[in-house]
Amino acid sequence: MSEQTARMSSDERREQVLDAALVVFGEKGYAGGTTDEIARRAGISQAYVVRMFGSKEALYVEVSRRATELVAAAFRGALATLAPDAPAEVRERELGKAYADLIADRNVLLTLQHLFSQGHDPVLGPVARECFLSVYDVVRTEAGLTAQEASGFFARGMLINVLMSLELPQHAAADSKAAELVERTFPGTH
């Protein structure tokens, strides 16, 4: 353990563990990520991680909620830059840009995708639905999109998630079909 790690407050150390867990769970999901790997990445003992969060499941839930809050915060940040009477298409565009910027950090994107794939799990499924619907609520309530607009926005977001997970934007130059889809999804950016 480095001298800097030893001097961290418990809050700073907790943040360090959550950051490490976001990376590990993003890369490996809940089943593949281990508290041992998270501890190594954070520079602390595995026992301390478990003592801090109680269980791997509790840590995963907290990391998932944090990733969800990052999405909500990005959306709120984008909305704060707009006039209150901005047209829906402008609000959607700015929310989309904020989301694309956020998920450029693949750890957020992949952590949420892993979470959403746990919809069948008796513990994680309700958390996944809560997280998804909390973002939907931001889009409906705070962004003021209609149900139809929000549905379209989320459908486009799911397409963006798949393209980003496949790293299609980075490989679009090698395939004309990929280039077409990327250009249609992210006009003028590639």
C-alpha positions as CSV (number, residue, x, y, z in Angstrom):
1,M,0.0,0.0,0.0
2,S,1.4,3.4,-1.0
3,E,1.8,6.2,1.5
4,Q,-0.8,8.2,-0.4
5,T,-3.3,5.4,-0.2
6,A,-2.6,5.0,3.5
7,R,-3.4,8.7,4.1
8,M,-6.7,8.8,2.3
9,S,-9.9,9.5,4.3
10,S,-12.5,6.8,4.4
11,D,-14.6,8.8,2.0
12,E,-11.7,9.1,-0.5
13,R,-11.0,5.5,-0.2
14,R,-14.6,4.6,-0.8
15,E,-14.5,6.7,-4.0
16,Q,-11.4,5.0,-5.0
17,V,-13.1,1.6,-4.6
18,L,-16.2,2.7,-6.5
19,D,-14.0,4.0,-9.4
20,A,-12.1,0.7,-9.4
21,A,-15.4,-1.3,-9.3
22,L,-16.8,0.7,-12.2
23,V,-13.8,-0.4,-14.3
24,V,-13.9,-4.0,-13.2
25,F,-17.7,-4.5,-13.5
26,G,-17.7,-2.6,-16.8
27,E,-15.0,-5.0,-18.2
28,K,-16.3,-8.2,-16.6
29,G,-19.9,-7.7,-15.4
30,Y,-21.2,-8.9,-12.1
31,A,-20.4,-12.5,-12.5
32,G,-16.9,-12.0,-13.8
33,G,-15.8,-9.1,-11.6
34,T,-14.3,-10.0,-8.2
35,T,-13.8,-8.0,-5.1
36,D,-10.2,-9.2,-5.1
37,E,-9.6,-7.6,-8.5
38,I,-11.4,-4.4,-7.4
39,A,-9.3,-4.3,-4.2
40,R,-6.0,-4.8,-6.3
41,R,-7.1,-2.0,-8.6
42,A,-7.9,0.3,-5.7
43,G,-4.7,-0.7,-3.8
44,I,-6.4,-2.0,-0.7
45,S,-7.2,-5.5,0.7
46,Q,-10.1,-7.5,-0.5
47,A,-11.3,-7.8,3.1
48,Y,-11.4,-4.0,3.4
49,V,-13.6,-3.9,0.3
50,V,-16.0,-6.4,1.7
51,R,-16.0,-4.6,5.1
52,M,-16.7,-1.3,3.4
53,F,-19.6,-2.5,1.3
54,G,-20.8,-5.7,3.0
55,S,-20.8,-7.8,-0.1
56,K,-20.0,-7.9,-3.8
57,E,-23.7,-7.6,-4.6
58,A,-24.0,-4.4,-2.5
59,L,-20.9,-2.9,-4.1
60,Y,-22.4,-3.8,-7.6
61,V,-25.7,-2.1,-6.7
62,E,-23.9,1.0,-5.5
63,V,-21.7,1.2,-8.7
64,S,-24.8,0.6,-10.9
65,R,-26.7,3.4,-9.2
66,R,-23.6,5.7,-9.5
67,A,-23.4,5.0,-13.2
68,T,-27.1,5.7,-13.6
69,E,-26.6,9.0,-11.7
70,L,-23.8,9.9,-14.0
71,V,-26.2,9.6,-16.9
72,A,-28.9,11.7,-15.1
73,A,-26.3,14.3,-14.2
74,A,-25.1,14.5,-17.8
75,F,-28.7,15.0,-18.9
76,R,-29.3,17.7,-16.3
77,G,-26.1,19.4,-17.3
78,A,-27.2,19.5,-20.9
79,L,-30.7,20.7,-20.0
80,A,-29.2,23.5,-17.9
81,T,-27.6,25.0,-21.0
82,L,-30.9,25.3,-22.9
83,A,-33.6,27.9,-22.8
84,P,-36.7,26.6,-21.0
85,D,-38.7,26.8,-24.2
86,A,-36.2,25.0,-26.4
87,P,-37.9,22.8,-28.9
88,A,-38.1,19.0,-28.2
89,E,-35.7,18.2,-31.1
90,V,-33.1,20.6,-29.6
91,R,-33.5,19.0,-26.1
92,E,-33.2,15.5,-27.6
93,R,-30.1,16.5,-29.6
94,E,-28.4,18.0,-26.5
95,L,-29.4,15.0,-24.3
96,G,-28.0,12.7,-27.0
97,K,-24.7,14.6,-27.2
98,A,-24.4,14.5,-23.4
99,Y,-25.0,10.8,-23.4
100,A,-22.5,10.1,-26.2
101,D,-19.9,12.2,-24.4
102,L,-20.5,10.3,-21.2
103,I,-20.4,6.8,-22.7
104,A,-17.1,7.6,-24.4
105,D,-16.0,6.3,-21.0
106,R,-16.8,2.7,-21.8
107,N,-16.9,1.7,-18.1
108,V,-20.2,3.6,-17.6
109,L,-21.7,2.2,-20.8
110,L,-20.6,-1.4,-20.1
111,T,-21.5,-1.3,-16.4
112,L,-25.1,-0.2,-17.3
113,Q,-25.4,-2.8,-20.1
114,H,-24.3,-5.5,-17.7
115,L,-26.8,-4.3,-15.1
116,F,-29.7,-4.2,-17.6
117,S,-28.9,-7.8,-18.7
118,Q,-29.6,-8.8,-15.1
119,G,-33.3,-8.1,-15.4
120,H,-34.1,-11.7,-14.5
121,D,-32.2,-11.7,-11.3
122,P,-34.4,-11.4,-8.2
123,V,-32.1,-8.9,-6.5
124,L,-30.4,-7.1,-9.4
125,G,-33.5,-7.1,-11.7
126,P,-35.4,-4.6,-9.5
127,V,-32.3,-2.4,-9.3
128,A,-31.9,-2.5,-13.1
129,R,-35.5,-1.4,-13.6
130,E,-35.2,1.3,-11.0
131,C,-32.0,2.7,-12.6
132,F,-33.5,2.6,-16.1
133,L,-36.8,4.2,-15.1
134,S,-35.0,6.9,-13.1
135,V,-33.3,8.0,-16.3
136,Y,-36.6,7.8,-18.2
137,D,-38.1,10.0,-15.5
138,V,-35.4,12.7,-16.1
139,V,-36.1,12.5,-19.8
140,R,-39.9,12.8,-19.4
141,T,-40.1,15.1,-16.4
142,E,-37.1,17.3,-16.5
143,A,-36.5,17.4,-20.2
144,G,-40.2,17.6,-20.8
145,L,-40.3,15.1,-23.7
146,T,-43.6,13.4,-24.5
147,A,-44.0,9.7,-24.0
148,Q,-43.5,9.2,-27.7
149,E,-40.5,11.5,-27.9
150,A,-38.9,9.8,-24.9
151,S,-39.6,6.3,-26.4
152,G,-37.9,7.4,-29.6
153,F,-35.0,8.9,-27.7
154,F,-34.5,5.7,-25.7
155,A,-34.7,3.6,-28.9
156,R,-31.9,5.7,-30.4
157,G,-30.0,5.4,-27.2
158,M,-30.1,1.7,-27.4
159,L,-28.8,1.8,-30.9
160,I,-26.0,4.0,-29.7
161,N,-25.2,1.6,-26.9
162,V,-24.9,-1.3,-29.4
163,L,-22.7,0.7,-31.8
164,M,-20.5,1.9,-29.0
165,S,-20.2,-1.6,-27.5
166,L,-19.2,-3.0,-30.9
167,E,-16.7,-0.1,-31.3
168,L,-18.3,0.4,-34.7
169,P,-17.4,4.1,-34.9
170,Q,-13.7,3.2,-34.6
171,H,-14.0,0.6,-37.4
172,A,-16.4,2.4,-39.7
173,A,-13.7,3.3,-42.2
174,A,-13.1,-0.3,-43.0
175,D,-16.7,-1.2,-43.9
176,S,-19.2,0.8,-46.0
177,K,-22.2,-0.6,-44.2
178,A,-20.7,0.3,-40.8
179,A,-19.8,3.8,-42.1
180,E,-23.3,4.4,-43.3
181,L,-24.9,3.3,-40.0
182,V,-22.4,5.4,-37.9
183,E,-23.0,8.4,-40.1
184,R,-26.8,8.0,-39.8
185,T,-26.6,7.6,-36.0
186,F,-23.9,10.3,-35.4
187,P,-24.4,12.8,-38.3
188,G,-21.4,14.9,-39.1
189,T,-19.2,13.4,-36.4
190,H,-17.3,10.7,-38.4
